[in-house]
């Protein structure tokens, strides 16, 4: 693993997820904040009306707990996720995230805006 630059003040858009179909015209957008290894932020869009996450970044891994309300009916979804930070061919940060909701494993990919 390598030490990764700070995610502070970076925004990411979800481009794929096994948990739902991503709306390419209105994807979920994540705003990251970071102080030392502490990472937190908020997200909204697509199937999410409001979401929050908090956790830590160590080397190229981001480990967070999250909660969000579904846009369709306000149901609150909670879970944990581990993302691997990568640099894509265009030089943007890409987060490949493994997460579970209600005991079901999923993978999503977000790209820096």
Secondary structure, DSSP 8 states (H G I E B T S, - for coil): -------TT-EEEEEEESSS---TTS--EEEEEEETTEEEEEEEETTEEEEEEEEEEETTEEEEEEEEEETTT--EEEEEEEEEEEE-TTS-EEEEEEEEETTEEEEEEEEE-
